[in-house]
Amino acid sequence: MARHRSARTVYLVFEAGFGGMTRLMWTTYIVFAVVELRLDPLQLVLLGTVLETSYLLLEIPTGVVADTVSRRLSVQIGVLGCGVAFLVLGLAHGFAGAVVSNVLYGVFATFVSGADVAWLTDEVGEEEARRLYVVGEQAWHIAALFGIVAGVGLAIVDLRLPVIVGAAGIILLALWMIVAMPEEHFTRPERAEGERRTGQLARTLRGGVLEVRRHHVLGLILAVSLLYGMASEGWDRLGDLHILTGMGLDPAAGLPTLIWFGVLEAVSLGLGLGLLVYVKRKVVLQGHAHIARILAGIDGAMFAAVIVFAVTGNLVVALLTSWLVGGLRSVREPIVTAWVNQGLDPATRATVNSMATQVHAVGEASAGPALGVVGNRSVPAALIISGVLRLPALLLYRRAIRRGTVGTATPAEETLELDEGP
């Protein structure tokens, strides 16, 4: 019989294992992409578009499956598939192979997103889950620091090794989760008499859509996720490239460049870890208005940092602002997760979380090609546009603060809101 571990233990091992392995791969990824795969700025961004389009097509369907069949199974399939996708990337020799890898990763990552949060919340409860979002992010960061050191060391030997070793590590993590992951509190929805599986899935999807329509601020949260996706695509694909090519670093310089990126990632993660410790000790992630104020401050600071990063020609200033953006992004993720999951109906929790991830993917996929075209002419210009795209979210935060109620609206309250206006 399988020996299941506690949900808390499995979640923290998953966060630490995935964080360590992915950071092992991505610390020197930009050097691997430029030197080994010979990708230009447009191709780098198009890879992101391919990835987000895969998210877009499958995010909600896989979330519905997690709400209907098994959240544990969905997470296990997703983690194993992500490992295979990264292995394909490590063996690729050009743009085409990288595209295949990104399609596979986009497909399998959708099985994890939404399902992992819904699974954890079912197993430990909403209050404990809010705490574990932050603790899990801390575990991710600590493991990632070790992953950075290992990734740089492996890249010195061969630029492909970090990706291949990281992929193998994620596959092993998935196999462990198949044995260890419990699922004791998930209630599989019953099918109506004569109802087919497809009909049950459709009913779960309708329930998720209704949850969004009835919720006081969930629609605003999804709109913020859309804008954040648009803004983050340029940074994700071109931020490291700007440091690599715009600050006088040589992609083929070997050890010095690899160490630069190791230090860059380590300081960014260290800052993020410090901010997470502060949030865990001092910040109460309860109440839509309160969380919206915190996120408005984070996104406003990120806007300023991205603009300064894009226009500066000074390496020290570029590094400082890059570290600030990385640290703020680290602390933003668990806060947004707590915001999305306040007051959700457990029956559609994975579906609604998948919707949040999907609209983020829509933002990235819609903005990616245009930013790639701009980036081929000027990487700083593309980064400036990415920064400016963050500004409309501040207006949405203001509206969320004015609404400010936790939970879902009753039909009477919905009518009153429509009569009064925003």
Secondary structure, DSSP 8 states (H G I E B T S, - for coil): ------HHHHHHHHHHHHHHHHHHHHTTHHHHHHHTS---HHHHHHHHHHHHHHHHHHHHHHHHHHHHT-HHHHHHHHHHHHHHHHHHHHH--SHHHHHHHHHHHHHHHHHHTTHHHHHHHHHH-HHHHHHHHHHHHHHHHHHHHHHHHHHHHHHHH-TTHHHHHHHHHHHHHHHHHHHH----S-------TT--HHHHHHHHHHHHHHHHHHBSSHHHHHHHHHHHHHHHHHHHHHHHHHHHHHSS--TT--HHHHHHHHHHHHHHHHHHHHHHHHHHHH-----HHHHHHHHHHHHHHHHHHHHHHHH---HHHHHHHHHHHHHHHHHHHHHHHHHHTTT--GGGHHHHHHHHHHHHHHHHHHHHHHHHHHHHH-HHHHHHHHHHTTHHHHHHHHHHHHH---SB--HHHHHHHHHH--
